[in-house]
Amino acid sequence: MFKKIADSPTSRLLVEQTPLIDVRSPIEFAKGAFPKSVNLPILFDEERAIVGKTYKYLGNDEAMRLGHNLVSGDIKAKRIKDWIKFINKNPSAQIYCARGGQRSKIAKDWIKEQGKKVQIVKGGYKELRNTCIQILDQLKNDGKEWIIIAGKTGNNKTQLIQSLDNGIDLEMIANHRGSAFGGKNIPQPTTINFENNLACSYLLINNHWIALEDESRRIGKLVIPQEFYNKMQRSSIVIIIGKLENRIKNIYENYIKKESLITSPEALCNKLRAQLKRIYRSIGQENYKSIDNLIKYAFSENEEEKHLQWIEILLTKYYDKMYDYQLSKKQNRCLMRGDYQEVKGYLTEYKPHSL
């Protein structure tokens, strides 16, 4: 299946990570784009809205005339200059608009008038987007073997994924660490951008197997595409088994120490308490009060030991119980289990059954 997709012009652009100039308006770009695209609009949002209304009521010729009037003189010169500057830095760059139509053709002509050439992405954003959808819908037929890295919270599963050349870090793509406490200061991408980036990441792996972290279908506000998630649920797993004290330390390092470098203690305290409140019913009133009080005390007195205490309660009273239940349904898919280094060694030497 992927051989067929890889032979299409749009998928080759994604595989080769061709730099792309997106001349759509900023509001269009914000809804969805591609990893190697930069937004250099021919019409900004207000200009596009005015031209769109003119097209609706007066037709294409009047809309074109208005567009050329709005983007003329110094404004036009500045936009052409930005395009050419990008092309000079990225000679293989291509240009696209919504469907590879008027906007990209006009931009190409203006660039040509300045002595530069640029190729238009045939079909534009729509064709690129359709390619990403096709990848995600049909990956069940591509023949790659998937291995899911499982293990209790705090076993550095994400770190292991990132150390593998053929790993896909779903949490990085989603900009969320995948739990009630996984939110980051930077907003998550749109659903379209999440899917586009996931498809591109998958397409870039030139290997017979890929590694993914065990995830629920929802990562923060984002949902893993259905076919992708279905294949995760059918795939073999490996399980990292780590000591509780090490897991507590790992969570402290990742969720407290690293976060404190970019967030004030007061803001981080409030954030953690708000995230804790979301699972109030799941952990029960007594555990909730204990953890909440420990979080407040740990920040007010700057005591690491109090952080370790509330993390331990959260793991043993909530996350570990949930994990044990979920794992009980996956035992028949387990290839091996061991500590972090043992699992890493196993995956480093792993050979797919199809070879």
N, C-alpha and C positions, 0 to 999 in steps of 0.2 A: 504493500500500500504506500509506504513512505517513498519508495523509489519513484512511483508515479507522481506524487506531490513534489518531490525534489526536482523533477524535470520541468515543473511549471516556472515561468519567469518570476512570479511573485515569491514563490518559496525559495528560489535561488537568491533573491534579494535578502531574504531573512537569514538564510544559511550563511551567506557571505557577509552578513552584517553591513550591508551597503548603507552609507550615510544618506538620509532622506530629508528633503526640504518639504515641509508640510505648509502649503500656502493657504490652508483653510483659516477661518477666524479663530481667535483664542478660545471662544466658547465651544467650538467644535473640537478643537484639539484637546481641551480639558476633559471632554467626555470619553475620548479614546484615541490612542495613537500607538506608536511602536518604539521599541527600545532604542533604535538608532535614528530616530526622527527628531528634528528641531522645528519649532513653530516660527516661521517667518511669513506672516500673512500678507496677502495681496490686498485684502480688505479686512479691517478690524471690525469688531462686533457691531458698533453703531453704523458704520458704513455699509456693512453687509445687510443689516436690518432695513436700511433705507432703500438700498438697491433691490432687496427682495420684495418690498412693498410695491416698488415701481414695476417690477417684473409682473407681479400679480395683477395689477390694475391697468398697466399700459403696454405690457409686452416686452419681449426680449430686446428689441432695438432701442427703446427708450431706457431700459435698464442698463444696457451696455454704454450708452451715451453718458448717463449719469455716473456710472462707475469710472469712466475715463476722466470725467470732470473732477470727481472726488479725489482720484489718485493721479495727480498731475504735478508738474513743476518740481519743487523741492521734495514734496512728499514721495512722488514717483521715483526721483533720483535716489532718495534714501533707501527705499525698499529694494531697488535694483542693486545698490551698493552692498546691502546686507546679504543678498543672495550670492552675488559674485564673491564676496569675502569668504562665505562658507564654501563655495565651489573651489576657490583657490586653495583652501586648506584641505578640502576633500574632493580631489579630482574625479573620483568615481561616483559622486553624489548624483541622485536622481530627484525628481520633483513630482509632487502629486497634490491633487485637490480631492474633492469628494468622490468623483467618478472619472478622473482623468480628462475632464472636459474643459470648459472655457477658461476657468481661472488658471489652471496649470499651462494651458496653451498660450494665454496672453503673457504669463510670466516668462515662458520659454522664449517667446518672440522678443520681449523687452531685453532679456539677457543676451540674446543673439545680436541685437542692435549694438551692444557694447563689446562685441567680438568674442563672446563666450558661448559655448554650446553646453546644453544639459538635456538629458533624456527624461521623458515623462514616463511615470509608472502607468502602464496601460491598465485602465479600469480604476486607477486611483485608490483611495482609502477603502472603498467598498470591496475591491478585489483582494487587497491585502487582508482585510478583516475576514472575508470569506475563506481565505486560505487558512487562517488561524482557527476558525470554527471547524473547518474540514479536518485539520490535524487532530483536534481534541475529540471530534466525533468518531474518527476512524482509527484511533491509535490501538484499539483492541485487536486490530488485524495486522499490526506491524511486525510481529514476531519477536520483539524485544522481551526479555525476561525482566520482571520487576522484583526487587527485594525491599521489603518494608522494615525499617529499623524501629523496633519497639523497645519499651523499657519504662520504668517508673519515672515520674517527674524528677528532674535534677540529675539525670544520668548523661547529660551532654550529648544527646542524640543529634541536636542541630550542629554541634561542633564536628561530629563524625561525618555528617552529610557534607559539610563544607570542606572537609579534608579529602573527599573523593572526587576524582575528575568526572565521574559519571553520576554525581549526586545532584538532585534538584531540591533546592531549599524552598519549600512551599511557604514557610513562614517569612522568609526574606522577601519573596515576591509579593506576599500579602501584607508586608510591613506590620506583622502582628505575631506574637509568640504563641498564639494558639490556645490560650487558657483565659480564665476570668481575669487573671493578672497580666495578660499578654499585651495590653494596649501600649502604644508608644506615643511620644509627643507629636510626631508627624502623622497626619491623617493617612488612612489606608487609601490605596488607589481605587479608582472606579472599577466596577465589575468588568467592564470591557477591557480596561488596561490590565487588570489581573489576568484575564483569559488570554489576551494577546501576549503578555510577557511569559506566561506559562507555556503557551504553544511554541514561542520562539526558543525558550530554554530547552524544551523537549527536542525540538528540531536540531539544536546545536550539538546534542550528545551523539558522538560517533562511536557507539559501543553496542555490544550485543545485550547488555543489561544495564538497568539504571537502579539507583538507590533513592528511596524516599523515606521521610520520617512518618511514623504512624500518626495520623491526624483524624480528628472527627471531621465530618463533612464541612462544617462551618469553621472558618478561621477569622475570628472577630466578626465583622459584618459581612464578610465575603464567603461565598459558597463554592466549593470545589466542583467543577463541571461534572455532570452525572456520569458520563462514560469513564472519565478519569478516575472518579471515586470508586466506581464499580470494579475497575481493574485493580485498584489498591486493595479492595476487600477480597479479591480472589488470589492475591499474590502471596508468595512465601514470606515469612518473617524471620528475623533474627532478634534476639532479646538481650539487651544489656542489663546485667544485674550488678548493682552497685551498693556499697554500704550506706546506711542511712546518714551517718555523720558526713560522709563525702557529698552526698546529694544535698544536704542542708547547706554545706559550705558553697557548693556550686551555685545554688539559688541565691544565696547571700551575695556572692560575687557579681552575678549577672543582673539581679533585680534591685539590689541596694547600692553596692559600691560603684558599679558602672553607671547606673542611673544618676547617682549623686554628683557625678562629674558634669552633668548637663541640666540638672534640676535642683532647685533649692530644697533643703530639708523639709520646710513647711509644705511646699507644693507636692513633694514626693509622698509625704505622710498623708496628706489629704487624698491624693490619687489612690494610694493603697487601701485606705479606709473605704473609699467609694467603691473600689473594685471588690473588696470584701463584702460589702453590703449586698452586692448582686447575688451572692451565694448564701445569703443569710438562712434561707429555709433549708438548704441542703446540708449545712453544717450544724444547725441547731443553735438555740439561743445561748446555751452555756459556752459552747466553743466560740461562737461569734463574739461574745463579751470578752472572753479571755484573750483572743487574738487581737481584738480592737484595742484593748487596754495596753497590751504589750507593744503594739505598734506605736501608740501615742508615747508610751514611756521610753521606748528605744530611741525615738527621734528627739524627744525633749532632753534626755540625758546623754544622748550620743553613745549608747551602750550596744556594742556588737552582740553581747551575750543575749540580750533581750530579743534582738532580731532573730538569732538562732532558735530561741525558744518558740516564738510564734510561727516560724517556718516549720519547725518540727510538728507542732500541733496541726497545722494546715495539711502537711503531708500525711501524717498517720491517721488523722480523723476524717480526711476528705479525699485527697488525690489518690492515695494508695488503695483505699477501698474501691474507688471507682475503677482504677486500673485493674485490680484483681478480677473484678466482675467482667470487664471487657476482654481481658486476656483469656479468661476461661472459655470464651467462644472462638478462640483463635489457635488453640493448642495444636490442632491437626495440621496447621500450616507452618509450624516452627521448624526451621532448618538446624539451628543451633542456639545455644545461650551461653553467655560467659560475661566476664567483666569487660570494661571498655576496650582494653588493649587486645584481649582475645577476640572480640567481635571485629575490631578494626583489622587485625591480622587475617582473620577468616575472609573478610570482604576484599582485602587487598589481593589475596591469592585466588579469589573466587573465579571459577570457570562455569559459564552457563551450560545447562544440560544439553542445549541444542548444538553445541560445538563438538 
